[in-house]
Amino acid sequence: MRGDSVKTKLIAALIAAAPLAAQATDGYFANGYGMKANGMGGAAIAVAQEAFGGAVNPGAMSFLGNEWQLGLAWFSPDRSASRTGSGPAGIDGSVTSGSKNFFLPEFAVNWKYRPDVALGITVFGNGGMNTDYDGGQIPTQSACFSFRQQPGPYNLLCGDDSLGVDLMQLMIAPYASWQFVKGHSVGIAPIFAYQRFEMNGLQAFDNPGLSTSPGDVTNKGYDDSWGVGVRVGYMGQLTDAISIGAAYASKISMSNFDEYKGLYAEAGGFDIPSNFTVGFAVKPTSQWLIAVDYERIFYTDAKSVSNPSTSIGLCAPPQMGGAGLRNYCLGGDDGAGFGWQDIDVWKLGVQYMMNDQWTFRAGYNHSENPIRSEDVTFNILAPGVMTDQYTVGMTYRFDKQSEMTGAFMYAPSNSVTGSSLFVGFGAPPTTSETIEMKQYLLGFAYTRRF
């Protein structure tokens, strides 16, 4: 009992120390790590301005001096979903997620062990898939009754009470960076990953016809998952004005969510996808810096994220209009998922150092939308549809040792509309759904050199 208590307290402390809730997102990866990077649209692969090498590029950190950074951001995502065109099926409705305000801490430290070697640690997280929708939009006199066989009202996915998913990912990444020749550095960061997950309100899919393990689909409370991966990186200072960078983060094979083995593919698997980033930075003058990053995120590494939601139609038994192929049921090896596609992300950042005290930044982040129109229904739970993000930031240096950095991000509303999965289960072909989201972020970080 004492060991369990210690473990619980440790996990709670780690969660409190990292940005685990929904974030400004490229899919469900953060658009940037570190407040200076956030002010520049996330562009940071070929610059060494803050100690977030474990999350960005460990190869850059040998160019950075001794410093630690502690920050806090307010993040506000506005997410909504609606269904129209169901006619006599009676399942039209709309809802907005109630969770809109999150406070996200961040922390990193870099230490120059010797002039050519830096050591450090970064604590960071991913998110953006959490939603919290009230229930009661759909009346009992609707097609939902054929799923539930008990009185409503129901939520937008024909389940009971509130509907939503909460996925949080914490990464702890110690790193080492080595400048093997002057101006060229490589780095490595082992990543220790922890996930925490909960699903509520999906009772309509928690049955033997749609799941390989009914009873392990929804409303099971929080479950935990662990895994280990690695990030490697390189940065080269080609001239005083031009630098290049590249980094690759491996897929992290996570232990399964056993409490939800009837929901996610491969009996509750939820791996963290791999990604790589390349970029360059140019300093046309001593005051100006321009940085450009390109990132590729491989959501297809994780079957639970990338398997098409339409696979649920192959799973359904013939009497429900399906093919009865159990492998495609929720929890099966090829079980229905969110249908997310691999995406490209472009990041552009500009920085202007006005004087020794004030530095200003602006940035633009553009990512492809990972969600296709045919996968909208399941993505009511995770409407990661953002494509454009605009950022500004600034740093005020108090003295040679300390400074304060601020960043603001605005992501205008984006939406995806598609045919409802309920069309295959009693709703007319005119039934469609729309998911939508916009975001704001305001954060500040204090940096101390030592």
N, C-alpha and C positions, 0 to 999 in steps of 0.2 A: 504493500500500500504506500509506503514511504517513497519507494522508487517511482511509482506512478505519479505521486504528487510532485516530485522533483521534475519529472519529465514534463508534466503539464505546465508547471511554472516556467520552465525553460522555453517551451514552445510559445507561451504567452509573451514572454520577454522578447523573443525574436520577432513575433508579429508586431509588437509595439515599436520595434526598432526599424521597421522597413516599410516602404510604400506598397502596401498589399491590396488596397481597395482599387476600384476602377481608376484608370489613368487616362491621360491624353494618349490616344492609342493609334498605332499602325496595326490594325487588326486587334490583337490584345497584347502586343508588345508596346512598351512606351515609346513615344516619338524621340525621346532623348533622356539621357541619364546625367544628372548634374545640372545645376541651375544656369550655368553659363551656356551649356549645350542647349538647354531648353530655350534660352533667349535667341539662339541661332538656328531654330528649326530642327534641332537635334544633330546638326552637322558637327562632328567631333573626331572623326577617325584619323585625321592627319594633323591634329593639333594637340598640344599638351598644356591645357589651361586649368585643369582640376583633376582631383585624384579618383576618377571613376573608371580606371583602367580595367577593372574586373568585369565591368558591364559594357565597355566600349572597345578599348584596344589596349591590352596590357603592354604591347610593344612600345607605346608612346610614353610610358611613365618614367623611363630613365632620363627623359628630357625635362622632367618636372622636379622641383626642389622639395624640401621637407614641408609638408602642410597637412592639415586636416580640415574637413568641411562638414558642417552640420546645417541642415536646412529643413524647412517646413513649407508645404504648399497646400493651398485650398483648391480642390478640384470639384467641378460641378458638371456632371453629364445630365442631359435632359433626354430621356428615351421614351418612346411611345410606340404603340402598335394598334392596328385597327383591321377590321374585316368587314367587307361589304359584298353585296350581290348574292347572299345565300337564300333570299326569297323565302319559300315555305319551310326551308330547313331551320330558319329562325336562329342562326348562330352569328348574326352580325353583332359587332360591338367595338368599342375602343377603350384604351386604357393607357395610363401614363405611369411610369415607374416612380415609386415614392422615394427611393433613395437618390438624393441629389447633391448632398454635401459630404465631402470626404476631406480629411486632413492627413496629409501624407508626409511623414518624416523621411529624411535621407541622410546617409553618413558614408564618408570615405576618408582614408588616410594614406599618405604616401611618405616613405622614408628612404632617403638616399643612404644606402648601406655603405657605398663607396662611390666615387665619381662616375663610374660606368654601370653601376648596379642600383636598382631601386626595388624596394619591397613595399607591399601595402595590402590593404583589404578594402573591398567594396561590399556594401550590403544594399541590395536593391530588390525590386519585385516587378511582376507583371500583373495585369488585371484588365478590367474593362468588360468582363463577361457577367458581372453581377447585376441582377434586376430584382425588383420587388413590386409586383403588380397586385393590386387589390382584386379580390374575386367578386362574383355576383353580377357580371355583365350579361350572362346568357341565362334565359329563363328555363324552367323545367320543360315547358311546352316547346321543345326544340329537338333537333337531331342529336344533341348531346345525351339525351335520355337513353338512346339506343346503346351508348357506350357505358353509361354508369348504372342504368337500371335502378336509380334511386333519385329522389326528388332533388332539384336544384335549389337556388340558382347555382350556375357554374362559372368558373373563370374562362378566359378566352380560349384555353385549350381543353375545355370540357372537364376539367378537374374540379376538386373541392377547394373552397377557401382561396387563400392567396396563391399566386403563381410566381415563381422566380428561381434563379440559380445564383449561387455564390461560389466563385472560383477565385482562390488567392494563391499566388506563387511567390515564395521567398527564395532568393538566391544569396548565398554567402560565398564570396569569391576572393580568397587570398591570391596575390599575384607576385611574380618576379619578372623584372624587366632588365635586359642586359644590352648595353651598347657595345656590340662586338667589334665594331670599328667606329671611328669618330663619325657621327652623323647618321649611323644606321643601327637600329635597335630591334630586338625581338623580345617577346614576352609570352608568358603562359599563366593562365589562371584556372586552376581546378574550381569547378562550380558545385557546391553542395546545395541541392534543391529540396524544398519542402512545399507541398501543396495541401490546401485545406478546401474541402468542397461540401456543398449542401444543395439539394434539389427539393423543391416543394411544389405541389399542385399539379402533378402529372399523372393523376390517378387513372385517367382515361386510357393510358398506354400501359398500365400496370396490370396485365392480364396474360394468360397463357397463349392467347392468339398473337400477341405482339412482342412478347419478351421471352428470352430463354430462361429467365429466373424471376418469375412474378413474385412480388413481395420485396424485391431489391431494386426498385425503380425510383421511388420517390418517398419523401417525408421520412428519411432515415436519420436525420440529424447530420452533424458534421462527420466527415471521414478524412483520414490523413494519408499522405503518400510521400515517399522519399526517393531520391535518385542522385546520381553523380554524373557530371559531364565536364567539359573543358572548353576554354576559349583560348585561342592562340592569336598572336598579332604581330605586325611589323610596322615600323614607321621609319621613313628615310628623309633626312634633311638634305635635299639635293643641292640647294644653294641657300644663301641667306634669305631668299624670298620665296622659295618653292619647297613644299614638303608633300610627301605622299604617304598613304597608310592603307592597311588592309587587315581584316580580322575575320576569323571563322569561329563560330560556336557550334559544337557538336549537338546532335540530338541527345536529349536526356531521357533515357528509358526509366520511367517511374514505376514504383510498385503500384499495384492495382488498388482502386477504391473498392474494397470488398463489400462494403455496405451498399454499393451501387453496381454490383456485377450484372444486374439485369437491365441496366441503362446504357452504359458505355460499351463500345465494341471491345472484343477480346476480354470479356468478363470483368469490365470495370477499368480497363486501361486508359490512361490519359497522359501520354508522353509529351514532352516539351520539344517543339520543333527546332531543327537546326536553322542557322542563318549565316550569311556572310555579308561583309560590307567592304567596299573600296572607296577611296576618295582622295582628294588633294586639297591643299590650301595654298593661297598666294598672298604675299604681303607686298603690294605694289609700292607702299611707302611704310615708314616706321609707324604710322598711325592707323593704317587700314589693314584689315584682314578679311579675305574672302575664302569661304570653305564650302566644298561641294562633296556630298556623300551619295553613294548608290548602295542600297541594301536589297537583298533578296531573302524572303522569309519562306521556308518550306513547310507550310501547314500540312502538306501531304505526308509528312513524317508521322503524324499522329492520326490514326484511323478514326478515333472518336471525334476529332475535329473535322476531318476531310471527307469521310465517307458520305455519299449523298443521302440526304434525308428521304429521298424518294424510294430508297431500298425498302422502306417499311411496307410498300405495296407488294414487293416480292415475298415478304415474310407472311403477310396476312393469309389466313386460310381461305380456300376456295369459296366457302359460304360468305366471306366478306369481300369477295372480288379479287383476292390475291392468288399467289402461286403456291403458298405454303412452304416456301424454302426457308427452313429454320436458321440457316447460317446468316440470313439477312435480318433476322429479328434483333431487337434491342438486346445488347449483351453478346451477340454472336460475333464470330471472327470477322465477318464483313457487315456487322450490324449498322443500322442507320445512324448517321451522325449529323453534324451541322453543315456539311457540304462545303467547307471553306477551301478555297483554291490558293495555290502559291501566289505571292504578290511581289511586285517591285515597288520600292520606296525611294523617292528622291528627296534630298535635303539640301537646302541652300541657306547659308548664314553669312551675314556681313557684320563686321565689328569696327568701330571707330573709337580710338583712344584720343579724347579731346585734350587731356592733360594728365599729369601724374595722379590726379584724384578721380577723374570721371572717365568711364568707358561706356559706350552705348552699343547696343546690338539689335539686329532685326533678322528674321528668318522666315522661310516658307518650307513646309513639308507637304509633299504630295504622295499618297499611296494609292495603289489600286484597291478596289473594293473586293474583299475575299468572298462575298456572299452573292450567289447567283439567284435569279428571280425564282427558280423552281425550288429553292431551299428556304424560302421566307418563313414558312410555318414554324419549323423548329427554331429558327433564329429570332422569333419573338423573345425567346429566352436570352439570346446573346446578340443584340443588334449592332455588331461591330462594323458599321457601314461608313465610317469616316474616310474621307479622301483628301481634304484640304485643311491645313492648319497654318495660321498666321501667328507669328510671335514677335515680341519685342523684349528687350532686357537692358539692364544697366548694372554697373559695379561702381561703388564708391569706396575708395581706399582711404582708410583712416590714417594709416602710417605704413611703414615698410613691412610690418608683420601682420596687419589685420585689414579686412575689407568686408563689405556687405554687398551681396548680389541679389538682384530681383529679376523676375521674369513673368511675363504675361502671355497667355495663349488663348486664341479664339479659333474654334473650328465651327464654321457655319453648318447649318442643318443639311443633312443628306438623307436620302431615303431609297428604299428598294421596294418594288411592288411585284407580286407574282401570284400565280394560281395557288389556291389553298390545297394542302394535302387532304383536307376533308372532302374534296371533290371525289376522291376515290372511295369515300365512306358515307355516301348518302347526300352530300351537298351538291347543288347544280354546278355545271361548268362555269357559270358566271361568278362563282365565289372566289374572291381574291383578298390578299392581305398586304398591308404596307407596314414596314418597320422604319423608324426614323430616329435620328440622334443628332444633337449638337453638344458642344463642350466649351467650358471655360477653365482656365487654370491661372492662379496667381500664387507665386511662391517667393520666398526669401531664403538666402543661405549665408551663413557666416563662415569665413575662411580665416584660419590662423596659421601663419608660417612659423617654423621653429628650427 
